[in-house]
Amino acid sequence: MSTIPPTLTEQLQSGKAKNWGDSQRIALVIQYLGAHFHGWQRQLNQRTVQGDIEQVLASVLGRSVTLHGAGRTDTGVHAAAQTAHFDAPAMIPAHRWADILNHRLPSDIIIRASAQVDSNWHAQFSAEWRRYRYTLYTDRYPNLFIRPFAWHYYFEPLDEADIQAALDPLIGRHDLTAFRRAGSSRPHSWVDVQAAECQRRGSLLQIELQANGFLYGMVRLIMGLLVQVGRGACSPEEFTQLWKTQRRDQVKYAAPAHGLCLLRVGYPDFPFTPDVWFDTQPHLLLPTAAELAAV
């Protein structure tokens, strides 16, 4: 894995490099396992993804650097293709930053790729949409290889058709105050939901939501209520009526964070090819009931 030559590192850290005043904006595609992070956003005395990467950038460049992310994932939430940007001296080729950072980052963060973008490109404000995936594991037996990435819900069967029926009316622009946790600084709760899909793969149930933006805690609150729909405790119609009437008091449970993954972020002008950022969280596959019966 390539690194910066020691002589260049010394120049950067002394602030005397020839092209120090010439900067470029670097975009990153980032993966991380959320288990040991208190979310994306930098926090005092807490380990965060933004904080870890900024520490490495500061050690390389010899000065503090702000890393801007496309979205703020909560404590324990994973990311398959988070996007971020920072500004750096132009003397280091943009494509080298992925290797430079990976050489120094802990094992639960990896930079898929790095590239130069226009100086007015912004990981958050240039994004047109974000897509999340939530995974439920519904088999009665626990599975160590699935547990870090799925909510093991085995108490009752979950009807994916009812869950999809509850999801369908979410498409469009709506006030989703019912799915907004307290503590958000966002001035409104209007969200343009572009996709809402439920798919079963044997004992694995995956729900994907795509929107122009997400409210604080929105996906996990939706998932907590969708499980009630799937088990028959709440009808799809009741689910819809609840958020349309903004009954936040009736949304009582948030799904566990470890089942949630920021899948990808969409931009009108993105410097990365799809193999870098599209659907990079692997689909988990287990034998179907018919396959097991044939054994």
Secondary structure, 3 states (H helix, E strand, C coil): CCCCCHHHHHHHHHCCCCCCCCEEEEEEEEEECHHHCCCCCCCCCCCCHHHHHHHHHHHHHCCCCCCEECCCCCCCCEEEEEEEEEEEECCCCHHHHHHHHHCCCCCCEEEEEEEEECCCCCCCCCCCEEEEEEEEECCCCCCCCCHHHCEECCCCCCCHHHHHHHHHHHCEEEECHHHCCCCCCCCCCEEEEEEEEEEEECCEEEEEEEECCCCCCHHHHHHHHHHHHHCCCCCHHHHHHHHHCCCHHHCCCCCCHHHEEEEEEECCCCCCCHHHHCCCCCCCCCCCHHHHHCC
